[in-house]
């Protein structure tokens, strides 16, 4: 979250949905969310369907990346997975839900359209 908040845009008022895992219920995580202005949302206990998008993403990472590699340590795995997400998944991997565009390109197009719409409203 800190990376996105500092490199891409502010996360203020963003709703972050997760399961009730220890990392998401910890005091440190709650403080980080408070500091960044992130609104926490959690699925019901034992309901995987509440987290279908996250579970789908986790499955995709395993199938497309993790199962094809070996990592010496957890630290190495975390670093390489994060690098894959920021170096391939977000900027280059095409997504059917985004009209075949990578997420970063889709976000740029949406932001430009939003900006044009706001400019049009100001001149009207």
Buried (B, 14 or more C-beta within 10 A) or exposed (E): BEEBBEEEEEBEEBEBBBBBEEEBEEEEBEEBBEEBEBEBEBBEEEEEEBBEEBEEEEEBBEEEBBEEEEEEEEEEBEEBBEEBBBEEBBEEBEBEEBEEBBBBBBBEEEEEEEEEEEEEEEEE
